[in-house]
């Protein structure tokens, strides 16, 4: 499987579909026992061509990612590994060193400042970002970015940064397309978008106008509803980070890289999705009608 890539403003390129180790594989404690099942599934994913693997220090899955990479035998330069820093934001270089040890790697391809709500202040965000700039200068992170950042968080970061984030990974799907031109605004600043929970309209967000449209489009393209949603993202250069707990899901998601929706169908999904609002992550940080 050959996954297409999206160029980033720092000269790197990111595969447009990632295998995520959060959600289904998230551990209550990063020190919970190793999951052999995840190691084997990650190894299978890597050998099948899922070269973009997404983890985080808070997921507790970095050790599994490292073992799977080792077992796969795939050369490091052919992989794109993302991890994130959350609790260790006050000393980012030390946090990344700890992650690299668990991953068994000398560098990551993308390192994200995970959660501005954990940091809690603009000054903290600015200080943490300086740490990410340091590890990029050291060569321990090829690219650096952010996750779950709203516009006001990014504006604070841009006031003092010397290296801009290349990507913002956040919740994005037809029921949460982000209001006030947030995505175009980020792209004006050289920030691309990656999405998590991309399949929410069919997994945790049933009961909206896509309940009828997605099966119709799945029948039209002779693929699953999951493939339709992933293709909708990738067609707009939104990079979905999906997850799986079985080989059959890996086989299903692979088809999304080969499925190109017609522009009219992409627009119809967007229009129907915009009629309904649903948010899965971070509800405590947003009002019930806040689509930002």
C-alpha positions as CSV (number, residue, x, y, z in Angstrom):
1,X,0.0,0.0,0.0
2,X,1.3,3.4,-1.0
3,X,-0.2,6.2,1.1
4,X,-0.1,9.7,-0.5
5,X,1.7,12.4,1.4
6,X,1.0,16.1,2.1
7,X,3.9,18.6,2.0
8,X,4.5,20.6,5.1
9,X,5.9,24.1,5.3
10,X,9.2,23.0,6.8
11,X,10.0,20.8,3.8
12,X,8.8,17.5,5.3
13,X,5.9,15.5,4.0
14,X,3.3,13.7,6.1
15,X,1.4,10.5,5.0
16,X,-2.3,11.4,4.6
17,X,-3.6,8.5,6.7
18,X,-2.3,7.6,10.1
19,X,-2.8,4.6,12.5
20,X,-3.5,6.0,15.9
21,X,-2.9,4.2,19.2
22,X,-5.1,6.4,21.4
23,X,-8.9,5.8,21.9
24,X,-9.2,2.0,21.7
25,X,-5.7,1.4,23.0
26,X,-5.5,4.3,25.5
27,X,-4.3,3.2,29.0
28,X,-5.5,4.6,32.3
29,X,-1.9,4.8,33.3
30,X,1.1,4.9,30.9
31,X,2.7,2.4,33.2
32,X,0.0,-0.2,32.7
33,X,1.3,-3.6,31.4
34,X,2.5,-3.9,27.8
35,X,-0.2,-4.9,25.3
36,X,1.0,-7.8,23.1
37,X,-2.2,-7.5,21.0
38,X,-1.3,-3.9,20.1
39,X,2.3,-4.8,19.3
40,X,1.1,-7.5,16.8
41,X,-1.5,-5.3,15.2
42,X,0.9,-2.4,14.8
43,X,3.5,-4.8,13.3
44,X,0.8,-6.0,10.8
45,X,-0.2,-2.4,10.1
46,X,3.4,-1.4,9.4
47,X,4.0,-4.4,7.1
48,X,0.7,-3.6,5.3
49,X,2.0,0.0,4.5
50,X,0.6,2.1,7.4
51,X,3.9,3.9,7.8
52,X,2.4,6.8,9.7
53,X,2.0,5.8,13.4
54,X,0.6,8.2,16.0
55,X,1.1,7.9,19.7
56,X,1.5,10.1,22.8
57,X,3.2,10.0,26.2
58,X,-0.3,10.2,27.8
59,X,-1.6,7.2,25.8
60,X,0.8,4.8,27.4
61,X,1.5,3.1,24.0
62,X,4.9,4.3,23.1
63,X,6.6,1.1,24.1
64,X,4.2,-1.0,21.9
65,X,5.0,1.3,19.0
66,X,8.7,0.9,19.5
67,X,8.5,-2.9,19.8
68,X,6.4,-3.1,16.6
69,X,8.9,-1.0,14.7
70,X,11.7,-3.3,15.9
71,X,9.8,-6.5,15.0
72,X,8.7,-5.2,11.6
73,X,12.3,-4.8,10.3
74,X,11.2,-1.8,8.3
75,X,14.1,0.8,7.9
76,X,13.5,3.8,10.1
77,X,13.7,6.3,7.2
78,X,10.6,4.7,5.6
79,X,8.4,5.5,8.7
80,X,6.7,8.6,10.0
81,X,6.3,8.5,13.7
82,X,4.3,11.1,15.7
83,X,4.2,11.4,19.5
84,X,3.0,14.2,21.8
85,X,3.9,15.8,25.1
86,X,1.3,16.6,27.7
87,X,2.3,16.3,31.4
88,X,5.9,17.1,30.7
89,X,5.4,20.4,29.0
90,X,7.5,22.3,31.5
91,X,10.6,20.4,30.4
92,X,10.0,19.3,26.8
93,X,13.5,18.1,26.0
94,X,13.4,15.7,29.0
95,X,9.9,14.6,28.0
96,X,11.0,13.8,24.5
97,X,14.0,11.9,25.7
98,X,11.8,9.7,27.8
99,X,9.5,9.1,24.8
100,X,12.4,8.3,22.5
101,X,13.7,5.8,25.0
102,X,10.3,4.0,25.1
103,X,10.1,4.2,21.3
104,X,13.6,2.9,20.8
105,X,14.2,5.8,18.3
106,X,16.7,8.6,17.9
107,X,14.1,11.0,16.6
108,X,10.4,11.4,15.8
109,X,9.1,12.7,12.6
110,X,6.5,14.9,14.3
111,X,6.3,16.1,17.9
112,X,3.1,17.8,19.1
113,X,2.3,20.0,22.1
114,X,-0.7,18.0,23.1
115,X,-3.2,19.9,25.2
116,X,-3.3,23.7,25.8
117,X,-6.0,23.1,28.5
118,X,-3.5,21.2,30.6
119,X,-1.0,24.1,30.4
120,X,-3.7,26.7,31.2
121,X,-2.0,30.0,30.3
122,X,-0.7,31.8,27.3
123,X,2.7,32.2,29.0
124,X,2.8,28.5,29.6
125,X,2.0,27.7,26.0
126,X,4.8,30.1,24.8
127,X,7.3,28.6,27.2
128,X,6.4,25.0,26.3
129,X,6.7,25.8,22.6
130,X,10.2,27.1,23.1
131,X,11.0,23.5,24.3
132,X,9.6,22.1,21.1
133,X,11.8,24.5,19.1
134,X,14.8,23.3,21.1
135,X,14.2,19.6,20.3
136,X,13.7,20.4,16.6
137,X,17.0,22.3,16.6
138,X,18.6,19.2,18.2
139,X,17.3,17.0,15.4
140,X,15.2,14.9,17.8
141,X,12.0,16.1,16.1
142,X,11.9,16.6,12.4
143,X,8.7,18.6,12.5
144,X,6.8,20.2,15.4
145,X,3.2,21.0,15.8
146,X,0.2,21.3,18.2
147,X,-2.9,19.4,19.1
148,X,-6.3,20.5,20.3
149,X,-5.4,24.2,19.9
150,X,-8.0,26.8,19.3
151,X,-7.4,30.1,17.5
152,X,-6.6,32.1,20.6
153,X,-4.1,29.5,21.7
154,X,-2.3,29.7,18.3
155,X,-2.4,33.4,18.3
156,X,-0.6,33.4,21.7
157,X,2.0,31.0,20.3
158,X,2.6,33.0,17.2
159,X,3.4,36.1,19.2
160,X,6.7,34.6,20.5
161,X,7.6,31.6,18.3
162,X,10.6,31.5,16.0
163,X,9.4,28.3,14.4
164,X,5.7,28.0,13.5
165,X,3.8,24.8,14.1
166,X,3.3,22.8,10.8
167,X,0.1,21.0,11.9
168,X,-2.7,21.1,14.4
169,X,-4.2,17.7,15.2
170,X,-7.8,18.2,16.5
171,X,-11.3,16.6,16.4
172,X,-12.7,17.1,12.9
173,X,-15.4,15.4,10.9
174,X,-18.6,16.5,9.1
175,X,-20.4,17.3,12.3
176,X,-17.5,19.4,13.6
177,X,-15.9,21.3,10.7
178,X,-14.8,24.2,12.9
179,X,-16.5,27.5,12.5
180,X,-15.3,31.0,11.7
181,X,-13.0,29.8,8.9
182,X,-10.6,28.3,11.4
183,X,-9.1,25.8,9.0
184,X,-8.5,28.3,6.2
185,X,-7.0,30.7,8.8
186,X,-4.6,28.0,10.0
187,X,-3.5,27.3,6.5
188,X,-2.8,31.0,5.9
189,X,-0.3,30.6,8.7
190,X,1.2,27.5,7.2
191,X,-0.5,25.1,9.6
192,X,-2.1,22.0,8.1
193,X,-4.8,20.0,9.9
194,X,-4.9,16.4,11.1
195,X,-8.1,14.9,12.5
196,X,-8.9,12.4,15.3
197,X,-12.2,10.7,15.9
198,X,-12.7,11.0,12.1
199,X,-15.4,8.3,12.1
200,X,-17.5,9.9,14.8
201,X,-20.7,10.2,12.7
202,X,-20.9,6.4,12.5
203,X,-19.3,5.4,15.8
204,X,-20.3,7.7,18.6
205,X,-22.4,10.4,16.8
206,X,-25.3,8.6,15.1
207,X,-28.6,10.4,14.9
208,X,-27.7,13.1,12.4
209,X,-28.4,13.9,8.8
210,X,-25.6,11.7,7.6
211,X,-27.3,8.5,8.8
212,X,-29.0,8.3,5.4
213,X,-26.5,9.9,3.2
214,X,-23.4,7.8,4.1
215,X,-25.0,4.4,3.4
216,X,-26.1,5.8,0.0
217,X,-22.6,7.0,-0.9
218,X,-21.1,3.8,0.4
219,X,-23.4,1.9,-2.0
220,X,-22.5,4.2,-4.8
221,X,-18.7,3.8,-4.4
222,X,-19.0,0.1,-3.3
223,X,-17.1,0.8,-0.1
224,X,-17.9,1.1,3.6
225,X,-19.2,4.2,5.4
226,X,-15.8,4.4,7.1
227,X,-14.0,4.7,3.8
228,X,-16.4,7.4,2.7
229,X,-15.6,9.5,5.8
230,X,-11.8,8.9,5.6
231,X,-11.9,9.8,1.9
232,X,-13.9,13.0,2.7
233,X,-11.1,14.1,5.0
234,X,-8.2,13.2,2.7
235,X,-9.9,14.8,-0.2
236,X,-9.6,18.1,1.6
237,X,-6.0,17.5,2.7
238,X,-7.2,16.8,6.3
239,X,-5.1,13.9,7.6
240,X,-7.2,11.4,9.5
241,X,-5.7,9.5,12.4
242,X,-7.8,6.4,12.7
243,X,-7.5,3.4,14.9
244,X,-8.4,-0.3,14.7
245,X,-8.5,-3.3,16.9
246,X,-8.5,-6.0,14.1
247,X,-6.9,-6.8,10.8
248,X,-10.2,-6.5,9.0
249,X,-10.4,-2.8,10.0
250,X,-6.9,-2.3,8.6
251,X,-8.0,-3.8,5.3
252,X,-11.0,-1.6,5.3
253,X,-9.3,1.6,6.0
254,X,-6.6,0.9,3.3
255,X,-9.3,1.2,0.7
256,X,-9.7,4.9,1.6
257,X,-6.3,5.7,0.2
258,X,-7.6,4.4,-3.2
259,X,-11.0,6.0,-3.1
260,X,-11.5,9.5,-4.5
261,X,-14.9,11.1,-3.9
262,X,-16.4,13.3,-6.6
263,X,-16.3,17.0,-5.6
264,X,-20.1,17.1,-5.5
265,X,-20.2,14.3,-3.0
266,X,-17.6,15.9,-0.8
267,X,-19.7,19.1,-0.8
268,X,-22.9,17.2,0.0
269,X,-21.3,15.5,3.0
270,X,-20.0,18.9,4.1
271,X,-23.4,20.6,3.7
272,X,-25.4,17.9,5.4
273,X,-22.9,17.6,8.2
274,X,-23.0,21.3,8.9
275,X,-26.7,21.0,9.7
276,X,-25.9,19.1,12.9
277,X,-23.4,19.7,15.7
278,X,-21.6,17.0,17.7
279,X,-18.4,17.0,19.7
280,X,-16.8,14.0,21.4
281,X,-13.6,15.4,23.0
282,X,-13.3,18.3,25.5
283,X,-16.9,19.1,26.0
284,X,-16.0,20.7,29.3
285,X,-14.1,23.4,27.4
286,X,-16.9,24.4,25.0
287,X,-20.5,25.5,25.2
288,X,-23.1,23.1,23.8
289,X,-23.4,25.1,20.5
290,X,-19.8,26.1,20.1
291,X,-18.5,24.8,16.8
292,X,-15.1,26.4,17.0
